[in-house]
Amino acid sequence: MVDRSNFLYPYSRYHGPIHPENLVFNANLQEFSHRVSLICGLQTNGKLSPEESYEQIRRLWKQLKRSKKELGIGDQQV
């Protein structure tokens, strides 16, 4: 079951600066990418309308933006 899960939901290793917020955002970004890929596949195969696909991706994007803001990723802290 673990091999199937790794095949269906692959995650890449993180290679940036090791901070907890960076690791969490990286996981969120990979989840976003995976879900967008699934939505695109469903739309391509006629299971979702273009409008529904757009709305789902838009909601995912807003969640990702909110996550970035809450984690403080990209804030200029010197």
matplotlib code that plots the C-alpha trace (Angstrom):
import matplotlib.pyplot as plt

x = [0.0, 2.9, 4.3, 0.9, 0.6, 4.0, 3.2, -0.2, 1.0, 4.7, 6.5, 9.9, 12.6, 13.0, 16.4, 16.1, 16.9, 15.7, 13.0, 9.7, 7.7, 9.6, 9.0, 5.2, 4.9, 6.8, 4.4, 1.4, 2.9, 3.4, -0.2, -1.4, 0.6, -0.8, -4.4, -4.1, -2.7, -5.7, -8.2, -6.6, -6.8, -10.5, -11.2, -9.3, -11.2, -14.6, -15.4, -15.3, -16.3, -13.8, -15.6, -15.7, -12.0, -11.2, -13.1, -11.5, -8.0, -8.9, -9.9, -6.8, -4.7, -6.4, -5.6, -2.0, -1.7, -3.3, -0.9, 2.1, 0.9, 0.2, 3.6, 5.4, 7.1, 8.7, 8.6, 11.7, 13.0, 16.6]
y = [0.0, 2.4, 1.9, 2.7, 5.8, 7.0, 6.4, 8.2, 11.0, 11.6, 14.2, 15.6, 16.4, 20.0, 21.5, 25.0, 26.7, 24.4, 26.3, 24.9, 27.4, 26.6, 22.9, 23.4, 25.8, 23.3, 20.5, 22.9, 23.8, 20.2, 19.4, 22.4, 21.1, 17.6, 18.7, 21.1, 18.2, 16.0, 18.8, 19.4, 15.7, 15.5, 18.6, 17.2, 14.0, 15.8, 15.0, 18.6, 21.7, 24.4, 26.7, 24.2, 23.5, 27.1, 27.7, 24.7, 25.9, 29.4, 28.2, 26.1, 29.2, 31.3, 28.6, 28.6, 32.4, 32.4, 29.7, 31.7, 34.8, 33.0, 31.4, 34.7, 33.3, 36.0, 38.7, 40.8, 40.2, 41.5]
z = [0.0, 0.7, -2.8, -4.3, -2.2, -3.2, -6.9, -6.7, -4.4, -5.1, -3.1, -3.9, -1.3, -0.1, -1.0, 0.4, 3.7, 6.5, 8.5, 9.7, 7.8, 4.5, 5.0, 5.6, 2.6, 0.4, 1.4, 0.7, -2.7, -3.7, -2.7, -4.7, -7.8, -7.4, -7.1, -10.1, -12.1, -11.2, -11.9, -15.3, -16.1, -15.2, -17.3, -20.3, -20.1, -19.9, -16.2, -15.2, -17.1, -17.8, -15.4, -12.6, -13.1, -13.1, -9.8, -8.1, -9.1, -8.0, -4.6, -4.3, -5.3, -2.6, 0.0, -1.1, -0.9, 2.6, 3.7, 2.4, 4.2, 7.5, 7.4, 6.6, 3.5, 1.5, 4.2, 4.2, 7.8, 8.2]

ax = plt.figure().add_subplot(projection="3d")
ax.plot(x, y, z, "-o")
ax.set_aspect("equal")
plt.show()
